[in-house]
């Protein structure tokens, strides 16, 4: 049991809030968020560091990571039996403040909220191939519906030829980018017991396979030819998160919607992994929008499928690094 406590919450409740938020997915497992807790309000702020200038030069993934944390935090509040409302980017002159959750009166959570909150601890990035079992259409519809949020569409992707061509181009580009490769190496951590870290991508969780299964492209990554990549993608199930605009608000909302869909998938017995790396190349992002006839801006691809074994969770920061006790 944690000994952390915040005003208006018991130590056990505070532990549920903080640890639920901390288990959200984040770019390179940097966990770029801070949480301020008072009795009636929870505030999610973006950390000043770390930055990823070569992977995430515009901070889209950082904002989306914080949006995913908001989704977990909202579920935690509901699981604790309180009503709540979420406001993204409240206008009060604080640029690092990405969301506020106002806590209301006692209210019993819905069974779906309890189930999705239970999925938080089981959610982990699956960077290996799936089992090759097709995701039923009805299940995919439920997952896409769960990822709905104002201004965000979770769109199943069937245009595998176009996606394969663009992923191949992105993989070749990033493999040859020395600055990107140095940054990726910096955020790949040794995760043996003697080298435990709280942030970064554990080296043991990165399979030796090639894109799109490995997700992150390294110098030694074998990049298959486009026809082979298309064949592999045809056996995958992909959801693309598209926003109406491309503002900071849209990035936060996209992360929120993506996490809601991912948790619904886990609750339904599936695993997932997010691909954002290719979308940081302007030519890939614009071509994807044209090839798929999108009415908005692509923000992230979520791979989902069935696996034989559960993926272990990545390490996390200490609670003291995340929680700020409000007045």
C-alpha positions, 0 to 999 in steps of 0.5 A: 500500500502506498503512503502517498496522500492528497487533500480530500483523498485517502492514501488508498484513493490517492494511490489509485489515482496516481498509479492509474495515471502512471500506467498510461502509454507515452512516447519512448516511455518518457512519461511526460506528465505531472499530476496536481491533486486537490479534493475537488480537482485534478490537474495534468501538466506537461513536464518541461523535460524530457524533449525528443527533438528528432522523434517528436519535434513538434511535441505532438506525441508528448501532448498525446501521451498526456491525453492518454494519462487523462483517460486513465485518470478519469477512469480512476475517479469514476472507479472510486465512485465520483462523478467528474468532468474533463476540460482539455487546455483550460484557458488560464494562461498556464501553457503546461496545463493540458487538462483539468478534471473537476470531481463531483458528487458520489456516483456509481461507475458503469460496468464498462468503466470498471472493466476498462479501469481493470484493463489499465494494469494489463495494457502494454505495448506488443511489439511482436507479431500477433497470432494471425487470428482476425479481429471480428468486425463487431469487436473492431466496431466496439473498439473504434466506438470506445475511441470516439472523442470530440473532434477525433475519429477512430478509423479502421484502415483497409488501404494496406498497399498505401500504408505499406508504401509509406511505412517502407519510405519512413523506415528507410528514412529513419534508419539513415538518420544519424541524429534520430538513431542517437536519440533512440539509443539514448532512450533505450535502457538496460532493464536488468535488475542491476540497471533498473530505470523509470523512463525509457524503452526497455531493451528486452522488450524490443524484438529482433523482427522488422517493421511494422512489428518492431515499430521503432526502426534502428540501424540494424532493423531489416526492412522488408520489401514493399510487397512483403510489408503489404502482406504483413499489414494485410494480416494486421488490424489497424485503427487510425486516429484522425483529428479535425484540426492539428492544434495542441488540443487535437493532439491531447484529444487524440491521445485520450481517444487512443487510450480509450480504444486501447483499453477497450481492446485489452478488455476484449482480450486483445493486445495493441501497440501504437505507431506514430514515428512515420507520421512525423515525416511531413511527406508521409503524413500528407500522403497518408491523408491523400491516399486514404481520403482523410478529412482531417489530420492523422495522429496515430496508428493503433495495431490490435490483435490476439497474442498467446502471452501477455506483455510485461509492463514497462518500468515507471517513474517513482510516485514522488516524481509525478504527484504534486499535492495541491493546497 
